[in-house]
Amino acid sequence: MISHAILRHNRRPQNGLADGIVITPSHNPPHDGGFKYNPPNGGPADNAVTDWIEAKANALLEPTSNG
């Protein structure tokens, strides 16, 4: 559904291209849960993009030394 919406919007973008995040269904086991990024081509994102997002998200979740 998200991929379809991205592609439909991007046929005639008026305010830039759309992309999206897909939250995985709750019926998945916890270790398979998470989200997926769909770029403007409707997705899925290539490994380099996915690896960057994963590293950035994990860095944001790391506790800081300030607190």
N, C-alpha and C positions, 0 to 999 in steps of 0.2 A: 504494500500500500504506500509506504513512504517513497520507494523508488518510483512508483507511478506518479505520485504527486510532484516529485522533483523533476522528472522528465516532462510532465505536462506544463509546469511553470516555466521551465527553461526553453520551451518552444518559442515563447514570446516574452522574454524577461523585460520588465519595465523598470525594475529597481535592482538590477544585479541578478546574478545566478543564484539558484537555491541549492542547498545541500542539506543533509540531515543526519540525525542520530537515531538509531533503532535500539530500543531497550528490549533485551531478550525476554521471552515469555517466562512467567513465574513457574510454569510446570517443569522447567529445566532444573537439573540438580544444581545446587549452589556453585559448584566449581565450574559449571558451564555458563553461569549467568554473566551479565555485564551488558555492554552496549557495542554496537557496530557503527562505524561512520560510513555514510553513503555520500560520495563526492557529487559534483554537478552532473556527472555522466550517469547517475543513477546507482552507482556502486556495483560491487563492493570496492572498497579502497584497496590499493595495492599494499604489499607488505611494508614498504618503506614508510608509508603514511600511517598505517596501523601501528607499527613499532614506535613511531614518534609520538602518536597520541597516547599509547600505553605508557611510555616513559614519562611524558609530561603529567599524566594523571597520577601515576605512582609518586612522582616527585611532589605533587600538590598534597598528597595524602600523608607524606612523611612528617613526623613530628618535628617541629623546629627547635633549635637550641635555645630560643628565647622563651619557651614556654610551657 
